[in-house]
């Protein structure tokens, strides 16, 4: 499930969107779309993006110039029949940058910013559920984002793409 190429989700999302546009549909067996609070059901686990917000700093961490922090709280529950390895980079933040779609994504920050963050790598036991934060550096020019997960199998093949869309508000501003 670990990302092997940081651009794969962007490319896969673009390909799925083009397929859906060509077919005139809004969903297929290969793509599942949701919103904040929706439970997304993958082959390995269920996940929910519970809450998101943007801020300039978080617990002393400040992003690079022209960036802000997207703080997202996720709940992940293993629904598979064995323990699964998880990585924070299983999830990406994406935005719609028409001028630079190839780079319109971010992986979670490498730094440990909060004790509430999901670990960069962990095992999720059968029926185990974890709730934690993923923190991303995103461009200040955007407010509409998605959290994306693409299934990846031991065979190297990819499965379904899951995308949760939202407009991120500043911390303390109700959604």
JOQUIJO-V278531 format. One record per residue. PHI is phi in whole degrees, 0 to 359 (* if undefined). PSI is psi as a letter, one per 30 degrees, with the letter a starting at -180 (* if undefined). NEAR is the number of other C-alpha atoms within 8 Angstrom. Layout:
PHI/PSI/NEAR, PHI/PSI/NEAR
This chain:
*/f/10, 289/k/8, 295/k/8, 256/f/4, 221/j/5, 298/f/7, 268/f/8, 299/e/8, 292/e/11, 300/e/13, 294/e/9, 296/e/9, 297/e/9, 297/e/8, 298/e/8, 295/e/10, 298/e/8, 294/e/8, 297/e/8, 293/e/12, 296/e/9, 295/e/6, 271/f/6, 78/g/6, 259/l/7, 243/f/6, 203/l/9, 207/a/8, 294/f/6, 261/f/9, 215/k/11, 232/k/12, 246/k/9, 215/a/11, 229/l/9, 307/k/11, 91/f/8, 284/k/8, 273/k/9, 260/k/10, 252/j/7, 263/l/10, 298/e/7, 256/e/8, 202/l/11, 261/k/12, 219/l/12, 227/k/12, 273/j/16, 280/e/10, 199/k/9, 216/l/11, 199/l/11, 248/l/12, 203/l/11, 278/e/8, 216/l/10, 218/j/9, 44/h/6, 89/f/6, 272/k/7, 240/k/8, 285/l/10, 297/l/7, 304/k/4, 64/g/6, 233/l/10, 227/l/14, 261/k/15, 256/j/13, 257/k/12, 234/k/12, 255/k/12, 240/k/13, 244/k/12, 234/k/11, 233/k/12, 290/j/15, 248/g/10, 276/l/11, 267/g/5, 204/l/6, 298/k/10, 239/k/11, 283/k/9, 237/l/11, 224/k/11, 298/f/12, 283/g/10, 296/f/11, 244/k/11, 231/l/13, 263/k/14, 227/l/12, 216/l/10, 262/j/8, 257/j/7, 298/f/5, 274/f/4, 208/h/7, 297/f/9, 296/f/8, 248/g/7, 270/h/11, 205/l/11, 215/k/10, 273/l/11, 302/l/13, 299/k/9, 285/f/5, 284/k/4, 276/j/7, 261/e/9, 214/k/6, 291/f/5, 272/f/6, 291/k/11, 292/k/9, 295/l/7, 293/f/8, 210/k/8, 199/l/8, 260/k/8, 245/j/12, 290/l/9, 306/k/11, 66/g/8, 287/k/8, 234/k/9, 230/k/7, 238/k/9, 193/l/10, 261/k/11, 239/k/13, 242/k/11, 237/k/12, 268/k/13, 230/l/12, 295/k/8, 292/f/8, 283/f/4, 239/k/8, 236/f/8, 263/k/10, 223/l/13, 216/l/11, 256/k/12, 235/k/13, 225/k/11, 242/k/12, 296/k/11, 225/k/10, 260/l/9, 302/f/6, 284/f/4, 94/f/6, 283/l/7, 252/l/8, 247/b/9, 285/l/11, 251/k/13, 241/k/13, 222/k/12, 250/j/12, 264/k/12, 194/l/9, 254/k/7, 275/k/12, 254/l/11, 295/l/8, 307/k/7, 89/f/4, 260/k/6, 289/k/4, 268/*/4
